[in-house]
Each structure stands twice: as structure tokens, then as C-alpha cells.
Amino acid sequence: MKQILNYLILGLSMLLFAACEKEITVDLPPGKASLVVEASINQQFPNLNYVYISRTIDYFNPDLSLNGVRNALVYITPGTIVGNDTIWNDSARIQMIDINTIPGIDFLLPGFSGIYFNPTISPQIGVPYKLEITAEKERVIGYTSIPKVVEIDTVFWRQEFDTQEGDTDMYVTFEFTDGPDQNNYRLAIQNGFNPYLLGWGSASQFRTFDDAFLNDGVRPYSFFRPFNFGDTLSLYLTSVGRKEYLFWESFARAANNGGPFATPISVKSNIQGAVGSFTGYGVSFRSVIIK
């Protein structure tokens, strides 16, 4: 459990530290801090089942590591769908553990907090789940389920020699079979020696797309920017619910919107009481060495 937690913490810390920019002196009024939640469950990788709770901060605050919310009560409860109702199985409710209660964690990651994890949780496809958080007298609730997994069928590539750079460019395509129902996808790409994500935030890239234009059949997905010869490329094709898809799509648009002074874009949370998402991922995973 300690090793899994260490991997998770390192992965999430990579996400947070990657968001840091050099400090700029700008006189902006502080805004009201709101709870921010990233909660994730999936059917395959235990280290990707976690809840991260933080607070929104002022623009250009350089210290993100101290922003996690400690000592929250966090529970995930499975349910059963009966007709139009969902019956929640309180006897199977699992408490997610504040990692700061683990002895020695402050020495390993001083000042880092807000991660909740439990290695005993084992989410299943098609089961509804309820997230409940009580943090600093505020309550958060969210619902999700893990959709049916859409498997990656094949991964292939072609190579082109770049005469200017002297490199061999590798153009990668993978194929999957999209079913007749509406499907929503979030693709995580990990390019590096270690094929396994240490947390969703450690992925090299993300793509969010649905099947509004290409539906019910074999579907190719091509990367227009090349990879390098010999790269280890890991693909996490995840199926997500529609509300979860809309959150991550709006999150990506906001992140690419030109900074805090651009036209505001609303992030479409699928939880109540906080900004963020409770996302169930149906994960299909493939890792290849491109050569």
C-alpha cells in the first residue's frame, strides 16, 4: 500500500508542479476560495482510484503544494439500479484515507496534502457510485459510474526521415470499434520509459472526443504530430459518462483559453458543492515501443 501511495503522490505532484509558472508581480484582488475536487475511479488500475481536494487560489500564487484540504471525511458508496431508482449499499461504503495520516508522509512530501486513497476499493463496470465529502463544514456530493470499456484493437505507425532535423519521425494511429450507442472518450497518452501512469496528472497529453460524427464502426485515431523512433508509447483510451465528458471538455477549453485575462469559459462540474468532477473511467490500455 505504501508503494502505491508513493506512486500516486508523485504522479499528482507532477500535475501540480507542471502548472507552476514563474512569479509575476500583478496587483489582483483575491477571490473567494472554493473547494476543487478531482475524484477518479476505474476498473483496472488501483493507483488511479483517488480523491484530490484543494481550494482555488489567487492568480499567480506560486505555492500550489500547500493548497490541499486535510482532515476531510470522504466516502464512496456503490449502488444498485432498481427501475428508475438507485439503492445505495451503505454497508459497502468505503472511506478514502487522508494520506497525511500515514506516518512519515510529511517527511516524504513536506507540505503536500489533499489526497485521499484506499487500496481496498475495487470499482466495477456498470455500477453507480456516490461520492460524499465533508470538508471544513462544507459538503460535496457527486455521482458517476464506469461505462463499458471500448478496447483498443490495433496500434500501428509509419516512419518518415526528417532531413532537416536528422531524426526518424514516427506517425502513430490506433483503431477501436465504436458501438451504436453514444460514447464519450478521454484519451491519456504517456510517452516515456515507464508505461504506467502514477496518477492521471502524470500523463504527457490528453484528448477528449465523442462519436457525434463517426459512430458505430471501426474508428481510427491518428496523431498528427510525430513521436520519435524508440519511444515507449502508452495509450489509455477511457470511456466516460456524458456529464463527465462535458466537464473534461470544458476543462480543456478553459486551460487553453489564453490565461486568466482571456474571455471566461464556464467549467461544467458534475458534482454539487464544489468545482470539479467525479469521473468513472472504463480503461482500455495498450503500450508499445515504436520502432
matplotlib code that plots the C-alpha trace (Angstrom):
import matplotlib.pyplot as plt

x = [0.0, 2.8, 4.4, 1.1, 0.5, 4.0, 3.5, 0.1, 1.5, 4.4, 2.1, -0.2, 2.6, 3.9, 0.5, 0.6, 4.2, 3.7, 1.1, 3.5, 4.8, 7.4, 6.1, 4.8, 4.0, 0.4, -2.0, -5.2, -7.8, -8.1, -11.2, -13.2, -11.6, -13.8, -13.4, -12.0, -12.4, -10.8, -12.2, -11.4, -12.4, -11.6, -11.9, -8.2, -5.5, -5.8, -3.4, -5.9, -8.7, -8.3, -9.9, -7.9, -9.4, -8.0, -9.0, -9.0, -6.2, -5.4, -3.8, -0.1, 0.2, 3.4, 2.8, 0.3, 1.6, 0.1, -3.4, -4.7, -7.5, -6.7, -8.8, -11.9, -14.3, -14.5, -16.7, -17.5, -20.6, -21.7, -25.4, -27.8, -30.3, -33.8, -36.1, -35.8, -34.3, -30.8, -30.5, -27.2, -25.4, -24.3, -22.8, -20.3, -19.4, -15.6, -13.8, -11.0, -8.0, -6.2, -2.6, -1.4, -2.5, 0.2, 3.3, 6.3, 4.3, 5.2, 8.9, 8.4, 6.4, 6.5, 3.5, 1.7, -1.9, -5.4, -5.1, -7.5, -6.9, -8.0, -6.3, -9.3, -11.8, -12.4, -14.9, -16.9, -18.2, -21.9, -22.2, -23.4, -21.2, -21.8, -19.1, -19.6, -17.2, -17.4, -14.5, -14.2, -18.0, -18.8, -20.5, -19.8, -21.8, -21.3, -22.4, -20.8, -20.4, -17.9, -19.1, -18.5, -14.8, -14.1, -11.0, -8.0, -7.9, -4.6, -1.8, 0.4, 2.7, 4.7, 8.1, 9.5, 13.0, 13.3, 16.2, 16.4, 16.5, 18.2, 15.5, 13.2, 9.6, 7.0, 3.4, 1.1, -2.5, -4.6, -8.0, -11.0, -14.6, -17.2, -20.6, -24.1, -24.7, -23.4, -19.8, -17.6, -13.9, -10.9, -7.6, -4.5, -1.1, 2.0, 5.3, 8.2, 10.1, 7.6, 4.3, 2.1, 0.6, 1.4, -1.8, -3.9, -1.9, 1.4, 0.1, 2.0, -1.1, -4.9, -7.6, -11.3, -13.7, -17.1, -18.7, -21.0, -19.6, -18.1, -20.3, -20.9, -17.9, -14.1, -12.7, -9.1, -7.4, -4.2, -1.6, -0.6, 2.5, 5.2, 6.8, 10.4, 11.9, 12.2, 9.7, 7.6, 4.0, 1.2, -2.4, -5.2, -8.5, -11.1, -14.9, -16.6, -20.2, -21.7, -21.6, -18.0, -17.1, -18.7, -16.6, -13.3, -14.1, -14.8, -11.8, -9.6, -11.1, -10.6, -7.0, -6.2, -8.1, -5.1, -4.7, -6.7, -7.4, -9.0, -12.8, -14.1, -15.2, -17.6, -16.3, -19.2, -18.8, -20.7, -20.6, -22.5, -20.8, -17.5, -15.8, -14.6, -15.6, -16.2, -15.3, -15.7, -13.2, -13.7, -10.0, -8.5, -4.7, -2.0, 1.7, 4.1, 7.7, 7.7, 10.5]
y = [0.0, 2.4, 1.9, 2.5, 5.6, 6.9, 6.4, 8.2, 11.1, 11.5, 11.5, 14.1, 16.2, 16.2, 17.5, 20.3, 21.4, 21.3, 24.0, 26.4, 29.4, 32.0, 34.6, 37.8, 40.9, 41.8, 43.5, 41.5, 41.3, 37.9, 35.9, 33.7, 30.3, 27.4, 23.7, 21.9, 18.2, 15.7, 12.2, 9.2, 5.6, 2.9, -0.9, -1.6, 0.4, 0.7, 3.7, 5.7, 5.4, 8.6, 11.8, 15.1, 18.0, 21.6, 25.2, 27.7, 30.2, 33.7, 34.2, 33.7, 32.1, 30.2, 27.7, 25.1, 22.4, 23.9, 24.1, 20.6, 20.2, 18.0, 16.1, 15.8, 12.9, 11.2, 8.2, 6.3, 4.1, 1.6, 1.3, -0.9, 0.4, -0.8, 0.5, 4.3, 4.3, 3.7, 1.8, 2.8, 0.0, 1.8, -1.5, -1.4, 2.2, 2.8, 5.6, 7.1, 7.7, 11.1, 10.2, 12.8, 10.3, 7.9, 8.0, 9.7, 11.2, 14.8, 13.9, 12.4, 15.3, 18.2, 20.5, 18.3, 17.4, 16.8, 13.3, 10.6, 6.9, 3.4, 0.3, -1.9, -0.1, -2.2, -0.4, -2.4, -1.6, -0.5, 0.0, 3.5, 5.2, 8.1, 10.4, 12.2, 14.8, 16.8, 19.3, 22.4, 22.5, 22.2, 19.2, 17.9, 15.1, 13.5, 10.5, 8.5, 5.0, 3.2, 2.8, -0.3, -0.5, 0.2, -1.8, -0.6, -3.1, -2.3, 0.2, 0.8, 3.5, 4.7, 6.3, 9.3, 10.6, 14.3, 15.5, 18.9, 17.5, 14.2, 12.3, 9.5, 10.7, 8.1, 8.8, 6.7, 5.5, 3.2, 1.7, 0.9, -0.3, 2.2, 0.8, 2.1, 4.0, 7.4, 7.0, 9.6, 9.3, 10.8, 9.6, 9.8, 9.5, 8.6, 8.9, 7.7, 4.7, 3.9, 2.9, 3.2, 6.5, 7.4, 9.5, 10.9, 14.1, 12.4, 11.8, 13.5, 14.6, 14.3, 14.3, 14.5, 13.5, 11.7, 9.8, 12.5, 12.4, 8.9, 6.3, 2.5, 1.0, 0.7, 4.1, 5.2, 7.8, 9.4, 11.6, 14.4, 15.3, 12.6, 10.6, 9.6, 6.2, 4.1, 5.9, 3.9, 5.0, 4.0, 4.7, 4.9, 5.0, 5.7, 5.6, 8.2, 9.4, 12.3, 14.7, 13.7, 14.2, 17.7, 18.6, 17.5, 19.1, 22.4, 22.0, 21.6, 24.6, 26.7, 25.5, 26.5, 29.8, 32.2, 32.7, 34.4, 37.6, 35.8, 35.6, 33.4, 29.8, 28.0, 24.7, 22.3, 20.4, 17.2, 17.5, 19.7, 21.9, 22.3, 22.8, 19.6, 16.2, 12.7, 10.5, 6.8, 5.6, 2.4, 1.9, 0.1, 0.1, -0.6, 0.1, -0.2, 0.6, 2.5, 1.0]
z = [0.0, 0.8, -2.6, -4.4, -2.4, -3.1, -6.8, -6.7, -4.7, -7.1, -10.1, -8.7, -7.6, -11.2, -12.3, -9.7, -10.2, -14.0, -13.6, -11.8, -13.7, -12.7, -10.3, -11.9, -9.9, -10.7, -8.3, -8.4, -5.7, -4.1, -4.9, -2.7, -2.3, -3.4, -3.0, -6.0, -6.4, -8.7, -7.9, -10.1, -10.2, -12.8, -13.2, -13.9, -12.1, -8.3, -8.2, -10.3, -7.7, -5.6, -4.5, -4.5, -2.7, -2.8, -2.8, -5.6, -5.2, -6.4, -9.8, -9.9, -6.4, -6.8, -4.0, -5.1, -2.8, 0.4, -1.1, -0.4, 2.1, 5.0, 7.5, 5.3, 5.5, 2.1, 1.3, -1.9, -1.9, -4.5, -5.5, -7.4, -10.0, -9.4, -12.1, -12.1, -8.6, -7.2, -3.9, -2.1, -0.3, 2.8, 4.3, 1.4, 1.8, 1.7, 3.4, 1.5, 3.7, 4.1, 3.1, 5.7, 8.4, 7.1, 9.4, 7.7, 4.8, 5.8, 5.6, 2.1, 0.8, 3.2, 3.0, 0.4, 1.2, 0.0, -1.4, -0.3, -1.2, -0.2, -1.8, -0.9, -3.3, -6.4, -8.7, -11.2, -14.7, -14.8, -11.0, -9.9, -7.3, -4.9, -3.6, -0.3, 1.1, 4.3, 4.4, 6.5, 7.2, 3.5, 1.8, -1.6, -3.4, -6.8, -8.8, -11.5, -13.0, -15.1, -18.7, -20.8, -21.9, -25.6, -26.4, -28.5, -31.3, -33.1, -32.9, -36.0, -37.3, -40.3, -40.3, -42.2, -42.1, -41.3, -43.4, -41.7, -38.1, -39.0, -37.0, -37.8, -37.2, -36.2, -37.1, -34.9, -35.5, -33.3, -34.1, -31.9, -32.5, -31.5, -30.8, -31.8, -28.6, -27.8, -26.5, -24.9, -24.6, -22.7, -24.1, -21.9, -23.6, -21.7, -23.6, -21.6, -20.3, -17.6, -19.3, -16.2, -15.0, -11.4, -11.4, -14.2, -13.9, -14.9, -18.5, -21.2, -23.1, -23.0, -25.7, -25.2, -28.0, -28.7, -31.6, -32.8, -36.3, -36.5, -34.9, -34.8, -36.6, -36.7, -35.9, -36.5, -34.3, -35.7, -34.1, -36.5, -34.5, -34.8, -32.0, -32.0, -33.1, -30.0, -27.8, -25.4, -26.0, -23.6, -24.6, -22.0, -24.1, -21.4, -21.7, -19.6, -19.0, -20.8, -17.8, -17.1, -20.8, -20.7, -17.6, -19.2, -22.5, -20.8, -18.6, -21.7, -23.4, -20.2, -19.9, -23.5, -23.4, -23.2, -19.5, -16.7, -18.8, -21.7, -22.2, -19.4, -20.1, -17.7, -16.4, -16.3, -13.0, -12.4, -8.6, -6.2, -3.6, -5.4, -8.7, -10.3, -11.3, -10.0, -13.1, -13.7, -16.3, -18.3, -19.2, -22.2, -22.1, -24.7, -24.5, -27.5, -28.3, -31.6, -33.8]

ax = plt.figure().add_subplot(projection="3d")
ax.plot(x, y, z, "-o")
ax.set_aspect("equal")
plt.show()
